[in-house]
Amino acid sequence: MRSNRPFCDGWNRRDMLRIGAAGLFGSSFPLERLLAAEAAAAASGSAGNAAGNSTVTGVSVILLFLKGGLSTIDTFDLKPQAPAEIRGDFQGIATNVPGIEVCEHLPLVAQQQDKFSLVRSFGHRSSDHGAADHFMLTGYHPVAGFNPSLSPNNQRPSFGSVIARIQGPRGSVPPYVSLPQVHPSSGAAYLGPTCAPLGITADPNSPDFSVPDIVPPLSLAANRLDSRRRLLAQVDQLQQAAELEANKGAKAVSVFRQKAFDLMTSPEAKRAFNIHAEPDKLRDQYGRTTLGQSCLMARRLVEAGVRFVAIDHSNWDTHDNNFTVLKNELLPALDRGMSTLMSDLSDRGMLGKTLVIVTGEFGRTPRINRNAGRDHWGPAFTVLLGGGGIRGGRVIGASDERAEKPLGQAHGPEDLAATMHHLLGINPQQEFHTPEGRPVKIVNDGRVIRELL
């Protein structure tokens, strides 16, 4: 499959769809340790405390991150009047908003245009995967030499981590979830592991998809879980009797273990992660693909109270055969998944409280290369936003006649961050403090894109 090949930078970018594997930030992080870390962070009040208060609006975020870089010149900002080596193979089609056209291979998305808007004047200064990823997922451009593969916790906290730190969880579900894998730049940085995403490194499209760190497998009977609990309690009694004096924290550990069991058996968590409860008709409508079922899972998680869901989907790095891959593999899944997500949220009365952002780390080069592909292009691309206070059916700004750069006022990752936090009721001037005590603003001087509101 195209999505299983490495990116051009040589990383192994496979969709890490290991059925049954789940952890924090893509690694094993037992729930009892997470809960203990949360308690320690709350008690210490050290690095990561934010100054000031925020007005919580109840808006959640679904970020559909098309890793590798969606070719927006071929999808949401076509240039039909440009020379052939620029405009490409695709034609535009009318949407349900007069005057707005999108790619012919997105017919379902076209009928949802009234629910989202296009920022065609978007761009930034990086055309490298690692730096651009970090920029788009945190609102901060990394310093020179930053390698997210060597520093998976970022230089700055990701958007989801900031929201998790300020607003915290709703009920028993985690505030920040990433699926079907965890991006290296979606970490918590100096905010610590309590603000890292709960990583669901499994494919929601798999027939036996489950999240065993949260919910026991569907085939595991309740009496078996109870038996495991009793057996663990007996082992703990023996261990604690032998180590009572040596381990003063044994009692606290057992409390956190109990809380972990409580989370595993939480009705809210069970309902949220049990995608098999959805009607087959709706699952078919989303599309029986990793992207489609991830969109459905995101809706379920937001419905259950998760504040930020990141869908990290590969592989949009179309250096070769851009048009064939888009037409036959990538766009059909995006068309079904994104269009149904927007209509489903609307039908359930959730769209007004759910901000949906669709973007890659950059766009693709205006000029088609010798391999019928397009290369990395940070200076100009389109970002999609809908719901959560966004006024749909609008086009903000424009790129030039070849989609090489924005015309007029350009918007960038800092502005995306400012707009998102504004919609969530979070003061962008709030500051976190690094372990060294250095204050860092949540938003790096970005401006709210008022035309979207």
C-alpha positions as CSV (number, residue, x, y, z in Angstrom):
1,M,0.0,0.0,0.0
2,R,1.2,3.5,-0.8
3,S,0.6,4.7,2.8
4,N,3.1,2.1,4.1
5,R,6.2,3.3,2.3
6,P,8.7,5.6,4.0
7,F,8.5,9.4,3.6
8,C,11.1,11.1,1.5
9,D,13.2,11.9,4.6
10,G,13.9,8.3,5.1
11,W,11.9,7.7,8.3
12,N,9.8,4.6,8.5
13,R,6.4,6.3,8.3
14,R,4.2,3.2,8.5
15,D,0.8,3.6,10.0
16,M,1.7,1.8,13.3
17,L,-1.6,-0.1,13.4
18,R,-0.6,-2.7,16.0
19,I,-4.0,-4.1,17.0
20,G,-4.4,-4.0,20.7
21,A,-1.5,-1.8,21.4
22,A,-2.2,1.5,23.3
23,G,-0.1,3.8,25.3
24,L,0.8,7.3,26.1
25,F,2.7,9.0,23.4
26,G,3.0,5.8,21.5
27,S,4.7,3.8,24.2
28,S,3.7,1.7,27.1
29,F,2.6,3.9,30.0
30,P,0.5,2.0,32.5
31,L,-2.6,3.9,33.7
32,E,-1.7,3.7,37.3
33,R,1.6,5.5,36.6
34,L,-0.3,8.1,34.6
35,L,-2.7,8.7,37.5
36,A,0.2,8.8,40.0
37,A,2.0,11.4,37.8
38,E,-1.2,13.5,37.6
39,A,-1.4,13.5,41.4
40,A,2.3,14.5,41.7
41,A,1.9,17.3,39.2
42,A,-1.1,18.6,40.9
43,A,0.6,18.5,44.3
44,S,3.8,20.1,43.1
45,G,2.3,22.9,41.0
46,S,5.6,23.2,39.3
47,A,6.5,23.5,35.6
48,G,3.5,23.9,33.4
49,N,1.3,26.1,35.7
50,A,-0.5,28.7,33.6
51,A,-0.9,32.2,34.8
52,G,-4.4,33.6,34.6
53,N,-7.8,32.0,34.0
54,S,-9.6,30.9,30.9
55,T,-13.2,31.0,30.1
56,V,-14.2,27.4,29.2
57,T,-16.7,27.4,26.3
58,G,-17.1,23.6,26.1
59,V,-15.8,23.5,22.5
60,S,-13.8,20.3,21.6
61,V,-11.4,20.0,18.7
62,I,-10.9,17.3,16.1
63,L,-7.7,17.8,14.2
64,L,-7.4,15.8,11.0
65,F,-3.7,16.0,10.3
66,L,-2.8,14.7,6.8
67,K,0.8,13.8,7.4
68,G,3.1,14.3,4.5
69,G,1.3,17.3,3.1
70,L,-2.0,17.5,1.2
71,S,-1.7,18.9,-2.3
72,T,-4.2,21.7,-1.8
73,I,-3.5,23.1,-5.3
74,D,-5.1,19.9,-6.6
75,T,-8.0,19.9,-4.1
76,F,-9.2,23.1,-2.5
77,D,-7.3,25.8,-4.4
78,L,-7.3,24.7,-8.0
79,K,-5.7,26.9,-10.7
80,P,-7.5,26.1,-13.9
81,Q,-6.1,29.1,-15.8
82,A,-2.4,28.2,-15.0
83,P,-0.1,26.4,-17.5
84,A,-0.5,22.6,-17.7
85,E,2.7,22.0,-15.6
86,I,1.0,24.0,-12.8
87,R,-2.7,23.2,-12.9
88,G,-2.4,19.4,-13.1
89,D,-5.0,16.8,-14.1
90,F,-8.0,17.6,-11.9
91,Q,-11.1,19.7,-12.7
92,G,-13.1,21.7,-10.3
93,I,-16.8,21.1,-9.4
94,A,-19.4,23.3,-7.8
95,T,-20.0,23.0,-4.1
96,N,-23.3,23.7,-2.2
97,V,-22.0,27.3,-1.7
98,P,-22.3,29.4,-4.9
99,G,-18.9,30.5,-6.2
100,I,-16.8,28.0,-4.4
101,E,-15.3,25.0,-6.2
102,V,-13.3,22.1,-5.0
103,C,-11.7,19.1,-6.7
104,E,-13.9,16.8,-8.8
105,H,-12.7,13.8,-6.7
106,L,-14.3,15.3,-3.5
107,P,-18.0,15.3,-4.5
108,L,-19.3,14.5,-1.0
109,V,-17.1,17.1,0.6
110,A,-18.4,19.6,-1.9
111,Q,-21.9,19.1,-0.5
112,Q,-20.8,20.0,3.0
113,Q,-19.0,23.2,2.0
114,D,-21.6,25.3,3.9
115,K,-20.3,23.7,7.1
116,F,-16.6,24.7,6.7
117,S,-14.5,27.5,5.4
118,L,-11.2,27.6,3.4
119,V,-8.2,29.7,4.4
120,R,-6.4,30.0,1.0
121,S,-4.0,32.6,2.2
122,F,-2.2,30.2,4.6
123,G,1.6,29.5,4.5
124,H,4.8,29.4,6.5
125,R,8.5,29.3,6.1
126,S,9.3,25.6,6.4
127,S,9.2,23.0,3.7
128,D,10.8,20.2,5.8
129,H,8.6,17.5,7.4
130,G,10.0,17.7,10.9
131,A,10.1,21.5,11.3
132,A,6.8,22.0,9.5
133,D,5.1,19.3,11.6
134,H,6.2,21.0,14.8
135,F,5.1,24.4,13.5
136,M,1.6,23.3,12.6
137,L,1.0,21.2,15.7
138,T,2.3,23.7,18.3
139,G,2.2,27.1,16.7
140,Y,5.9,27.5,17.3
141,H,8.7,27.1,14.7
142,P,11.5,25.0,16.1
143,V,15.0,26.3,16.4
144,A,17.6,25.3,13.8
145,G,18.7,21.7,14.2
146,F,15.6,20.4,15.9
147,N,14.9,16.8,15.1
148,P,11.5,15.5,16.4
149,S,12.6,11.9,15.9
150,L,15.3,12.5,18.5
151,S,13.2,14.8,20.7
152,P,9.7,13.3,20.6
153,N,8.5,15.5,23.4
154,N,8.8,18.7,21.3
155,Q,10.4,22.0,22.1
156,R,6.9,23.4,22.7
157,P,3.7,21.7,23.8
158,S,1.3,20.6,21.1
159,F,-2.2,22.1,20.9
160,G,-3.8,19.1,22.5
161,S,-1.4,19.2,25.4
162,V,-2.1,22.9,26.1
163,I,-5.8,22.2,26.1
164,A,-5.4,19.2,28.4
165,R,-3.3,21.2,30.8
166,I,-5.7,24.2,31.0
167,Q,-9.1,22.6,30.8
168,G,-8.4,19.1,32.1
169,P,-10.6,16.0,31.6
170,R,-14.3,15.8,31.5
171,G,-15.4,12.8,33.6
172,S,-13.5,9.6,33.2
173,V,-12.3,10.0,29.6
174,P,-8.9,11.5,28.9
175,P,-8.7,15.1,27.6
176,Y,-6.4,14.4,24.7
177,V,-6.4,11.3,22.4
178,S,-4.4,10.6,19.3
179,L,-5.2,7.8,16.7
180,P,-4.4,5.7,14.8
181,Q,-0.9,6.6,15.8
182,V,0.9,9.3,17.7
183,H,2.8,12.0,15.8
184,P,6.3,12.8,17.1
185,S,5.3,16.5,17.4
186,S,2.1,15.9,19.3
187,G,3.8,15.7,22.7
188,A,3.6,17.7,25.9
189,A,7.2,19.1,26.1
190,Y,7.8,20.7,29.5
191,L,4.1,20.1,30.5
192,G,5.0,16.5,31.3
193,P,3.3,13.1,30.7
194,T,0.0,14.1,32.3
195,C,-0.6,16.3,29.3
196,A,0.6,13.9,26.6
197,P,-2.0,12.2,24.3
198,L,-3.4,8.8,25.1
199,G,-2.1,7.1,21.9
200,I,-4.4,4.6,20.3
201,T,-1.9,2.8,18.0
202,A,-4.5,0.5,16.4
203,D,-6.6,0.7,13.3
204,P,-10.3,1.5,14.1
205,N,-11.1,-0.2,10.8
206,S,-9.9,-3.5,12.0
207,P,-12.7,-6.1,12.7
208,D,-11.2,-6.8,16.1
209,F,-10.2,-3.3,17.1
210,S,-10.0,-2.7,20.8
211,V,-8.2,-0.5,23.3
212,P,-7.2,-3.0,26.1
213,D,-5.4,-0.4,28.2
214,I,-8.8,1.4,28.6
215,V,-11.4,-1.2,27.8
216,P,-11.0,-5.0,28.1
217,P,-11.3,-6.8,24.7
218,L,-14.9,-7.4,23.7
219,S,-14.4,-11.2,24.2
220,L,-13.2,-10.8,27.8
221,A,-16.1,-11.6,30.2
222,A,-16.6,-9.4,33.2
223,N,-16.0,-12.3,35.6
224,R,-12.5,-12.7,34.2
225,L,-11.7,-9.1,34.9
226,D,-12.9,-9.5,38.4
227,S,-10.8,-12.6,38.8
228,R,-7.8,-10.7,37.6
229,R,-8.5,-8.0,40.1
230,R,-8.8,-10.5,43.0
231,L,-5.6,-12.3,42.0
232,L,-3.7,-8.9,41.8
233,A,-5.0,-8.0,45.2
234,Q,-3.6,-11.2,46.7
235,V,-0.2,-10.7,45.1
236,D,-0.2,-7.1,46.4
237,Q,-1.0,-8.3,49.9
238,L,2.0,-10.6,49.9
239,Q,4.3,-8.0,48.4
240,Q,3.2,-5.2,50.7
241,A,3.6,-7.4,53.8
242,A,7.2,-8.1,52.8
243,E,8.0,-4.6,51.8
244,L,6.0,-2.5,54.1
245,E,8.9,-0.8,55.7
246,A,11.0,-0.6,52.5
247,N,8.3,0.9,50.3
248,K,6.4,3.7,52.0
249,G,4.5,4.4,48.8
250,A,2.9,1.0,48.4
251,K,-0.4,2.2,49.7
252,A,-0.5,5.1,47.2
253,V,0.4,2.8,44.4
254,S,-2.5,0.5,45.2
255,V,-4.8,3.6,45.2
256,F,-3.7,4.6,41.7
257,R,-4.0,1.0,40.5
258,Q,-7.6,1.0,41.8
259,K,-8.2,4.2,39.9
260,A,-6.8,2.5,36.8
261,F,-9.3,-0.3,37.2
262,D,-12.1,2.2,37.6
263,L,-11.1,3.8,34.4
264,M,-11.0,0.5,32.6
265,T,-14.5,-0.3,33.8
266,S,-15.9,3.2,33.2
267,P,-19.2,3.0,31.3
268,E,-18.2,6.3,29.5
269,A,-14.8,4.9,28.4
270,K,-16.4,1.6,27.2
271,R,-19.0,3.5,25.2
272,A,-16.5,5.9,23.7
273,F,-14.0,3.3,22.5
274,N,-16.5,0.6,21.4
275,I,-16.8,1.6,17.7
276,H,-18.5,-1.8,17.1
277,A,-21.6,-0.3,18.6
278,E,-22.1,1.9,15.7
279,P,-24.7,0.9,13.0
280,D,-23.1,-0.8,9.9
281,K,-24.9,1.8,7.7
282,L,-23.1,4.7,9.4
283,R,-19.8,2.9,9.4
284,D,-20.1,2.3,5.7
285,Q,-21.0,6.0,5.2
286,Y,-17.8,7.1,6.9
287,G,-15.9,4.6,4.7
288,R,-14.3,1.3,5.7
289,T,-10.9,2.8,5.8
290,T,-8.4,3.8,8.5
291,L,-9.2,7.4,7.8
292,G,-12.9,7.0,7.7
293,Q,-13.2,4.9,10.9
294,S,-10.8,7.3,12.7
295,C,-13.2,10.1,11.9
296,L,-16.0,8.1,13.3
297,M,-14.0,7.3,16.4
298,A,-13.1,11.0,16.8
299,R,-16.8,11.8,16.8
300,R,-17.5,9.2,19.5
301,L,-14.6,10.5,21.6
302,V,-15.8,14.1,21.4
303,E,-19.3,12.9,22.2
304,A,-18.0,11.2,25.3
305,G,-16.2,14.3,26.5
306,V,-12.6,14.2,25.1
307,R,-11.5,17.8,24.5
308,F,-8.9,17.2,21.7
309,V,-8.7,14.4,19.2
310,A,-5.8,14.2,16.8
311,I,-6.2,12.0,13.7
312,D,-2.7,11.4,12.5
313,H,-3.1,9.9,9.0
314,S,-0.4,8.9,6.5
315,N,0.8,9.1,3.7
316,W,0.2,12.3,1.8
317,D,3.8,12.8,0.7
318,T,3.0,12.5,-3.0
319,H,6.4,13.1,-4.7
320,D,5.6,10.4,-7.3
321,N,2.4,9.8,-9.2
322,N,0.6,12.6,-7.3
323,F,-2.6,12.5,-9.4
324,T,-3.0,8.7,-9.5
325,V,-2.4,8.3,-5.8
326,L,-4.8,11.1,-4.9
327,K,-7.5,9.9,-7.2
328,N,-7.4,6.2,-6.4
329,E,-6.2,6.0,-2.8
330,L,-6.2,9.2,-0.7
331,L,-9.1,11.4,-1.9
332,P,-11.9,8.7,-1.8
333,A,-11.1,8.0,1.9
334,L,-10.9,11.8,2.7
335,D,-14.2,12.4,0.8
336,R,-16.2,9.9,2.7
337,G,-14.6,10.4,6.1
338,M,-14.5,14.2,6.2
339,S,-18.0,14.7,4.6
340,T,-19.7,12.3,6.9
341,L,-17.9,13.7,10.0
342,M,-19.3,17.1,9.2
343,S,-22.8,15.9,8.5
344,D,-22.9,13.5,11.4
345,L,-21.8,16.3,13.9
346,S,-24.4,18.6,12.4
347,D,-27.2,15.9,12.6
348,R,-26.4,15.3,16.2
349,G,-26.3,18.9,17.2
350,M,-22.6,18.7,18.0
351,L,-21.1,20.9,15.2
352,G,-21.5,24.2,17.1
353,K,-19.4,22.7,19.9
354,T,-16.8,20.8,17.8
355,L,-14.1,22.6,15.9
356,V,-12.8,20.6,13.0
357,I,-9.4,21.5,11.5
358,V,-8.1,19.7,8.3
359,T,-4.5,20.4,7.3
360,G,-1.2,18.9,6.5
361,E,2.2,20.3,7.6
362,F,2.5,22.1,4.2
363,G,1.2,22.0,0.6
364,R,2.8,20.8,-2.5
365,T,4.9,22.6,-5.1
366,P,3.0,24.5,-7.8
367,R,5.2,22.9,-10.5
368,I,4.8,19.2,-11.2
369,N,8.0,17.3,-11.1
370,R,9.5,14.8,-13.5
371,N,7.9,11.9,-11.6
372,A,4.4,13.3,-12.1
373,G,4.4,14.3,-8.4
374,R,4.6,17.4,-6.4
375,D,7.3,18.2,-3.7
376,H,7.1,20.0,-0.4
377,W,5.8,23.6,-0.4
378,G,5.4,25.6,2.8
379,P,4.9,29.1,1.4
380,A,1.3,28.6,0.3
381,F,-1.5,26.1,1.0
382,T,-5.0,25.9,2.2
383,V,-6.3,25.0,5.7
384,L,-9.9,24.0,6.4
385,L,-11.9,24.9,9.5
386,G,-15.5,24.2,10.4
387,G,-17.8,24.0,13.4
388,G,-17.0,25.3,16.9
389,G,-17.8,28.9,16.1
390,I,-16.5,29.0,12.6
391,R,-18.8,30.5,10.0
392,G,-19.0,28.0,7.1
393,G,-19.1,28.5,3.4
394,R,-16.4,31.2,3.3
395,V,-13.1,31.6,1.5
396,I,-10.5,33.6,3.5
397,G,-7.8,35.2,1.4
398,A,-6.3,33.8,-1.8
399,S,-3.0,32.5,-3.3
400,D,-1.5,33.9,-6.4
401,E,-2.3,32.6,-9.9
402,R,0.2,29.7,-9.4
403,A,-0.4,29.0,-5.7
404,E,3.2,30.0,-5.0
405,K,2.4,32.5,-2.3
406,P,-0.5,34.2,-0.5
407,L,-2.0,37.4,-1.9
408,G,-2.4,40.2,0.5
409,Q,-2.4,39.3,4.2
410,A,-1.0,35.9,4.9
411,H,-2.0,33.6,7.8
412,G,0.2,31.1,9.5
413,P,0.4,28.5,12.3
414,E,0.5,31.3,15.0
415,D,-2.8,32.6,13.7
416,L,-4.3,29.1,13.6
417,A,-3.3,28.7,17.2
418,A,-4.7,32.1,18.2
419,T,-8.0,31.4,16.4
420,M,-8.4,27.9,18.0
421,H,-7.7,29.1,21.5
422,H,-10.0,32.0,21.1
423,L,-12.8,29.7,20.1
424,L,-12.1,27.5,23.1
425,G,-12.2,30.5,25.5
426,I,-8.5,30.2,26.3
427,N,-6.6,33.5,26.8
428,P,-3.7,33.4,24.3
429,Q,-1.7,35.6,26.5
430,Q,-1.6,33.0,29.3
431,E,1.9,31.7,30.0
432,F,3.4,28.4,31.0
433,H,6.7,28.1,32.8
434,T,9.5,25.8,31.7
435,P,11.3,23.7,34.4
436,E,13.9,26.5,34.4
437,G,11.1,29.0,35.3
438,R,11.1,30.8,31.9
439,P,7.7,32.1,30.9
440,V,6.3,31.0,27.5
441,K,3.1,32.3,26.1
442,I,0.5,29.8,24.9
443,V,0.3,31.6,21.5
444,N,3.3,33.0,19.8
445,D,1.9,36.5,18.9
446,G,-0.7,35.0,16.5
447,R,-3.7,37.0,15.3
448,V,-7.3,35.6,15.4
449,I,-8.6,35.1,11.9
450,R,-11.7,37.2,12.5
451,E,-13.2,36.6,9.0
452,L,-13.8,33.0,10.0
453,L,-15.9,33.8,13.1
